[in-house]
Amino acid sequence: MPTTEEFDAYIIVSFTNATLVLSIGETVEEVTDSGFLGTTPTLACSILGEDALVQVYPEGIRHIRADKRVNEWRSPGKRTISRAAINDRQVVIALSGGELVYFEMDQSGQLNEYTERKEMSAEVVCMSLGSVPQGEQRTRFLAVGMADQTVRIISLDPADTLQPLSMQALPAAPE
């Protein structure tokens, strides 16, 4: 699973009520000890850092360490995760109702939630995070497409985390 591998080791298949993890090699086989929650759909998944995995599903986030330890974050109350954006060191989720929750991996490999959240003025329909620039700890910007036909650029810089930087109105809904 290290990021230095030339080929992917797994295929993640998400269904409306389940997630299937398949290993790729000489044959393709189901993996039952991946750390992924198999009883729920997966909204997003990725390698995190050098050797960890992250699974975002409607009720939470699973950070699966190389030694198979799993740290889990659960969505609050009856709210669910509707969208997610992930890069090597950062995870941003949108909860139903338009609230953004930001997580960043620290130097020890722990995924930590930022202390504040950002309530958006409309439902989030899409998000994107750029790659972390070489030699940096994070990407500084998050693009968020909203149901009100706008795209907003949100800061992830420690000096003004989750503050809006720019907004562009669109002639149609963003995708």
Salt bridges, closest charged atoms under 4 A:
ASP67 OD2 - ARG69 NE 2.76
GLU72 OE1 - ARG62 NH1 2.85
GLU72 OE2 - ARG74 NH1 3.64
GLU99 OE1 - ARG79 NH1 2.79
GLU99 OE1 - ARG117 NH1 3.94
GLU104 OE2 - ARG138 NH2 2.75
GLU113 OE2 - ARG117 NE 2.93
ASP148 OD2 - ARG152 NH2 2.95
ASP157 OD2 - ARG140 NE 3.26
